[in-house]
Amino acid sequence: MKISPSILDADFTQMGAELDSISTADRIHLDIMDGQYVPNISIGAGVLKQVEFPQEIEVHLMTLNPENFIDDFLSLGAKTITFHIEATGISRAVALLKLMKKKGIKAGITIDGYTDPDWLTDEILELADQILVMSVKSGFGGQSFMPAALLKVEDLRARGFKGEIEIDGGVTLENISEIADAGVDIAVVGSFLMKKAPAERAALIADLQKAQVRLT
């Protein structure tokens, strides 16, 4: 299982040092919020153009119109982009997944913390390369992990989804092994990691990586 730090809580005035402190992680997770789908607003692609990322970046669009953001983040070198089924509905989601695949990017879709996985139809499961299962309500950091998210992961695997499944929200050392055992491929770690001093982060990433007990 891969560890993907969210830099939502990073100090963007010290971005080089912040990224150096998490350079042993597997990916970098970018949370993009437009103030419409969720009330908060985050940094945009224009500012991030100046950043040299040491790892592969993945983008989580918490936006009302995700199609407006895809090309900007594709130009930044993002390998995976996910958007919310709640923002698009099923028919738009199918069209967006097809569009992203044509553009040569991993096409991902997100279900929020209180969304039933049945929103993801069989057609969506066939198209998606990644499913991001939120284990909190999207839009705010520092929330507690929702154990029901792991049941959603198990449900998606039981339905035959073979792509990547990612968990985001409330991930800590206390639940990382349980998350791995549920069949998760990527764990997003936000405030639990980024609220620590930069000098402490590499050791914490190592602890998260060692704590995984993914059963195969």
Contacts in CASP RR format, 6 or more apart in sequence:
PFRMAT RR
TARGET T0000
AUTHOR 0000-0000-0000
METHOD contacts of the structure
MODEL  1
MKISPSILDADFTQMGAELDSISTADRIHLDIMDGQYVPNISIGAGVLKQ
VEFPQEIEVHLMTLNPENFIDDFLSLGAKTITFHIEATGISRAVALLKLM
KKKGIKAGITIDGYTDPDWLTDEILELADQILVMSVKSGFGGQSFMPAAL
LKVEDLRARGFKGEIEIDGGVTLENISEIADAGVDIAVVGSFLMKKAPAE
RAALIADLQKAQVRLT
1 179 0 8 1.000
1 180 0 8 1.000
1 183 0 8 1.000
1 184 0 8 1.000
1 185 0 8 1.000
1 186 0 8 1.000
1 187 0 8 1.000
1 212 0 8 1.000
1 214 0 8 1.000
2 26 0 8 1.000
2 27 0 8 1.000
2 185 0 8 1.000
2 186 0 8 1.000
2 187 0 8 1.000
3 25 0 8 1.000
3 26 0 8 1.000
3 27 0 8 1.000
3 186 0 8 1.000
3 187 0 8 1.000
3 189 0 8 1.000
3 205 0 8 1.000
3 208 0 8 1.000
3 209 0 8 1.000
4 25 0 8 1.000
4 26 0 8 1.000
4 27 0 8 1.000
4 28 0 8 1.000
4 29 0 8 1.000
4 58 0 8 1.000
4 166 0 8 1.000
4 186 0 8 1.000
4 187 0 8 1.000
4 188 0 8 1.000
4 189 0 8 1.000
5 22 0 8 1.000
5 25 0 8 1.000
5 28 0 8 1.000
5 29 0 8 1.000
5 188 0 8 1.000
5 189 0 8 1.000
5 190 0 8 1.000
5 193 0 8 1.000
5 194 0 8 1.000
5 201 0 8 1.000
5 205 0 8 1.000
6 29 0 8 1.000
6 30 0 8 1.000
6 31 0 8 1.000
6 168 0 8 1.000
6 188 0 8 1.000
6 189 0 8 1.000
6 190 0 8 1.000
6 194 0 8 1.000
7 18 0 8 1.000
7 19 0 8 1.000
7 22 0 8 1.000
7 28 0 8 1.000
7 29 0 8 1.000
7 30 0 8 1.000
7 31 0 8 1.000
7 194 0 8 1.000
8 31 0 8 1.000
8 42 0 8 1.000
8 141 0 8 1.000
8 190 0 8 1.000
8 191 0 8 1.000
8 194 0 8 1.000
9 141 0 8 1.000
9 190 0 8 1.000
9 191 0 8 1.000
9 194 0 8 1.000
9 195 0 8 1.000
10 18 0 8 1.000
10 194 0 8 1.000
11 17 0 8 1.000
11 18 0 8 1.000
12 18 0 8 1.000
12 43 0 8 1.000
12 47 0 8 1.000
15 51 0 8 1.000
16 51 0 8 1.000
16 52 0 8 1.000
17 198 0 8 1.000
18 194 0 8 1.000
18 198 0 8 1.000
19 28 0 8 1.000
19 51 0 8 1.000
19 52 0 8 1.000
19 53 0 8 1.000
19 54 0 8 1.000
20 54 0 8 1.000
20 198 0 8 1.000
21 198 0 8 1.000
21 199 0 8 1.000
21 201 0 8 1.000
21 202 0 8 1.000
22 28 0 8 1.000
22 193 0 8 1.000
22 194 0 8 1.000
22 201 0 8 1.000
22 202 0 8 1.000
22 205 0 8 1.000
23 54 0 8 1.000
23 55 0 8 1.000
23 202 0 8 1.000
24 202 0 8 1.000
24 205 0 8 1.000
24 206 0 8 1.000
25 55 0 8 1.000
25 205 0 8 1.000
26 55 0 8 1.000
26 56 0 8 1.000
26 186 0 8 1.000
27 55 0 8 1.000
27 56 0 8 1.000
27 57 0 8 1.000
27 58 0 8 1.000
27 186 0 8 1.000
28 53 0 8 1.000
28 54 0 8 1.000
28 55 0 8 1.000
28 56 0 8 1.000
28 57 0 8 1.000
28 58 0 8 1.000
29 57 0 8 1.000
29 58 0 8 1.000
29 60 0 8 1.000
29 168 0 8 1.000
29 188 0 8 1.000
29 190 0 8 1.000
30 48 0 8 1.000
30 57 0 8 1.000
30 58 0 8 1.000
30 59 0 8 1.000
30 60 0 8 1.000
30 73 0 8 1.000
30 78 0 8 1.000
31 42 0 8 1.000
31 60 0 8 1.000
31 62 0 8 1.000
31 139 0 8 1.000
32 42 0 8 1.000
32 43 0 8 1.000
32 44 0 8 1.000
32 45 0 8 1.000
32 59 0 8 1.000
32 60 0 8 1.000
32 61 0 8 1.000
32 62 0 8 1.000
32 63 0 8 1.000
32 69 0 8 1.000
32 73 0 8 1.000
33 40 0 8 1.000
33 41 0 8 1.000
33 42 0 8 1.000
33 62 0 8 1.000
33 63 0 8 1.000
33 139 0 8 1.000
34 41 0 8 1.000
34 62 0 8 1.000
34 63 0 8 1.000
34 64 0 8 1.000
34 65 0 8 1.000
35 41 0 8 1.000
36 63 0 8 1.000
36 64 0 8 1.000
37 62 0 8 1.000
37 63 0 8 1.000
37 64 0 8 1.000
37 84 0 8 1.000
37 86 0 8 1.000
37 87 0 8 1.000
38 62 0 8 1.000
38 138 0 8 1.000
38 139 0 8 1.000
38 140 0 8 1.000
39 139 0 8 1.000
40 139 0 8 1.000
40 140 0 8 1.000
44 72 0 8 1.000
45 69 0 8 1.000
45 72 0 8 1.000
45 73 0 8 1.000
45 75 0 8 1.000
45 76 0 8 1.000
46 72 0 8 1.000
48 76 0 8 1.000
49 75 0 8 1.000
49 76 0 8 1.000
56 79 0 8 1.000
57 76 0 8 1.000
57 77 0 8 1.000
57 78 0 8 1.000
57 79 0 8 1.000
58 78 0 8 1.000
58 79 0 8 1.000
58 80 0 8 1.000
58 81 0 8 1.000
58 82 0 8 1.000
58 186 0 8 1.000
59 69 0 8 1.000
59 73 0 8 1.000
59 78 0 8 1.000
59 80 0 8 1.000
59 81 0 8 1.000
59 82 0 8 1.000
60 82 0 8 1.000
60 110 0 8 1.000
60 132 0 8 1.000
60 168 0 8 1.000
60 188 0 8 1.000
61 69 0 8 1.000
61 81 0 8 1.000
61 82 0 8 1.000
61 83 0 8 1.000
61 84 0 8 1.000
62 84 0 8 1.000
62 138 0 8 1.000
62 139 0 8 1.000
63 69 0 8 1.000
63 83 0 8 1.000
63 84 0 8 1.000
63 87 0 8 1.000
64 87 0 8 1.000
65 87 0 8 1.000
66 81 0 8 1.000
66 83 0 8 1.000
66 84 0 8 1.000
66 87 0 8 1.000
66 88 0 8 1.000
66 96 0 8 1.000
67 96 0 8 1.000
67 99 0 8 1.000
69 81 0 8 1.000
70 81 0 8 1.000
70 96 0 8 1.000
70 99 0 8 1.000
70 100 0 8 1.000
70 103 0 8 1.000
70 105 0 8 1.000
71 103 0 8 1.000
73 81 0 8 1.000
74 81 0 8 1.000
74 103 0 8 1.000
74 105 0 8 1.000
78 105 0 8 1.000
79 105 0 8 1.000
79 106 0 8 1.000
80 105 0 8 1.000
80 106 0 8 1.000
80 108 0 8 1.000
80 129 0 8 1.000
80 130 0 8 1.000
80 164 0 8 1.000
81 100 0 8 1.000
81 105 0 8 1.000
81 106 0 8 1.000
81 107 0 8 1.000
81 108 0 8 1.000
82 108 0 8 1.000
82 109 0 8 1.000
82 110 0 8 1.000
82 130 0 8 1.000
82 131 0 8 1.000
82 132 0 8 1.000
82 166 0 8 1.000
83 93 0 8 1.000
83 96 0 8 1.000
83 108 0 8 1.000
83 109 0 8 1.000
83 110 0 8 1.000
84 109 0 8 1.000
84 110 0 8 1.000
84 111 0 8 1.000
84 112 0 8 1.000
84 138 0 8 1.000
85 93 0 8 1.000
85 109 0 8 1.000
85 110 0 8 1.000
85 111 0 8 1.000
85 115 0 8 1.000
85 119 0 8 1.000
85 120 0 8 1.000
85 124 0 8 1.000
86 111 0 8 1.000
86 112 0 8 1.000
86 115 0 8 1.000
86 119 0 8 1.000
88 96 0 8 1.000
89 119 0 8 1.000
90 119 0 8 1.000
90 121 0 8 1.000
90 124 0 8 1.000
93 109 0 8 1.000
93 124 0 8 1.000
94 123 0 8 1.000
94 124 0 8 1.000
94 127 0 8 1.000
96 107 0 8 1.000
97 107 0 8 1.000
97 108 0 8 1.000
97 109 0 8 1.000
97 124 0 8 1.000
97 127 0 8 1.000
97 128 0 8 1.000
98 107 0 8 1.000
98 127 0 8 1.000
100 106 0 8 1.000
100 107 0 8 1.000
100 108 0 8 1.000
101 107 0 8 1.000
101 127 0 8 1.000
101 129 0 8 1.000
106 129 0 8 1.000
106 130 0 8 1.000
106 164 0 8 1.000
107 127 0 8 1.000
107 128 0 8 1.000
107 129 0 8 1.000
107 130 0 8 1.000
108 128 0 8 1.000
108 129 0 8 1.000
108 130 0 8 1.000
108 131 0 8 1.000
108 132 0 8 1.000
109 120 0 8 1.000
109 124 0 8 1.000
109 128 0 8 1.000
109 130 0 8 1.000
109 131 0 8 1.000
109 132 0 8 1.000
110 131 0 8 1.000
110 132 0 8 1.000
110 133 0 8 1.000
110 134 0 8 1.000
110 138 0 8 1.000
111 117 0 8 1.000
111 119 0 8 1.000
111 120 0 8 1.000
111 131 0 8 1.000
111 132 0 8 1.000
111 133 0 8 1.000
111 134 0 8 1.000
111 152 0 8 1.000
112 134 0 8 1.000
112 137 0 8 1.000
112 138 0 8 1.000
113 133 0 8 1.000
113 134 0 8 1.000
113 135 0 8 1.000
113 136 0 8 1.000
113 137 0 8 1.000
113 138 0 8 1.000
113 146 0 8 1.000
113 148 0 8 1.000
113 149 0 8 1.000
114 137 0 8 1.000
115 134 0 8 1.000
117 133 0 8 1.000
117 152 0 8 1.000
117 155 0 8 1.000
117 156 0 8 1.000
120 128 0 8 1.000
120 131 0 8 1.000
120 156 0 8 1.000
122 159 0 8 1.000
125 131 0 8 1.000
125 156 0 8 1.000
125 159 0 8 1.000
125 160 0 8 1.000
125 161 0 8 1.000
128 161 0 8 1.000
128 163 0 8 1.000
129 163 0 8 1.000
129 164 0 8 1.000
130 163 0 8 1.000
130 164 0 8 1.000
130 165 0 8 1.000
130 166 0 8 1.000
131 156 0 8 1.000
131 161 0 8 1.000
131 163 0 8 1.000
131 164 0 8 1.000
131 165 0 8 1.000
131 166 0 8 1.000
132 166 0 8 1.000
132 167 0 8 1.000
132 168 0 8 1.000
132 188 0 8 1.000
133 149 0 8 1.000
133 152 0 8 1.000
133 153 0 8 1.000
133 156 0 8 1.000
133 165 0 8 1.000
133 166 0 8 1.000
133 167 0 8 1.000
133 168 0 8 1.000
133 184 0 8 1.000
134 149 0 8 1.000
134 168 0 8 1.000
134 169 0 8 1.000
135 145 0 8 1.000
135 146 0 8 1.000
135 149 0 8 1.000
135 150 0 8 1.000
135 167 0 8 1.000
135 168 0 8 1.000
135 169 0 8 1.000
135 170 0 8 1.000
135 171 0 8 1.000
136 142 0 8 1.000
136 143 0 8 1.000
136 144 0 8 1.000
136 145 0 8 1.000
136 146 0 8 1.000
136 168 0 8 1.000
136 169 0 8 1.000
136 170 0 8 1.000
137 143 0 8 1.000
141 169 0 8 1.000
141 190 0 8 1.000
141 191 0 8 1.000
142 169 0 8 1.000
142 170 0 8 1.000
142 190 0 8 1.000
142 191 0 8 1.000
142 192 0 8 1.000
143 169 0 8 1.000
143 170 0 8 1.000
144 170 0 8 1.000
145 169 0 8 1.000
145 170 0 8 1.000
145 171 0 8 1.000
145 172 0 8 1.000
145 175 0 8 1.000
149 167 0 8 1.000
150 167 0 8 1.000
150 178 0 8 1.000
150 179 0 8 1.000
150 182 0 8 1.000
153 165 0 8 1.000
153 167 0 8 1.000
153 182 0 8 1.000
153 183 0 8 1.000
153 184 0 8 1.000
154 182 0 8 1.000
154 183 0 8 1.000
156 165 0 8 1.000
157 165 0 8 1.000
157 183 0 8 1.000
163 185 0 8 1.000
164 185 0 8 1.000
164 186 0 8 1.000
165 183 0 8 1.000
165 184 0 8 1.000
165 185 0 8 1.000
165 186 0 8 1.000
166 184 0 8 1.000
166 185 0 8 1.000
166 186 0 8 1.000
166 187 0 8 1.000
166 188 0 8 1.000
167 179 0 8 1.000
167 184 0 8 1.000
167 186 0 8 1.000
167 187 0 8 1.000
167 188 0 8 1.000
168 188 0 8 1.000
169 188 0 8 1.000
169 190 0 8 1.000
170 190 0 8 1.000
170 191 0 8 1.000
170 192 0 8 1.000
171 179 0 8 1.000
171 187 0 8 1.000
171 188 0 8 1.000
171 189 0 8 1.000
171 190 0 8 1.000
171 192 0 8 1.000
171 208 0 8 1.000
172 192 0 8 1.000
173 192 0 8 1.000
173 204 0 8 1.000
173 207 0 8 1.000
173 208 0 8 1.000
173 211 0 8 1.000
176 187 0 8 1.000
176 208 0 8 1.000
176 211 0 8 1.000
176 212 0 8 1.000
177 211 0 8 1.000
177 212 0 8 1.000
177 213 0 8 1.000
179 187 0 8 1.000
180 187 0 8 1.000
180 212 0 8 1.000
180 213 0 8 1.000
180 214 0 8 1.000
180 215 0 8 1.000
181 213 0 8 1.000
181 214 0 8 1.000
181 215 0 8 1.000
183 214 0 8 1.000
183 215 0 8 1.000
184 214 0 8 1.000
187 208 0 8 1.000
189 205 0 8 1.000
189 208 0 8 1.000
192 204 0 8 1.000
193 201 0 8 1.000
193 204 0 8 1.000
193 205 0 8 1.000
193 208 0 8 1.000
194 201 0 8 1.000
196 204 0 8 1.000
END
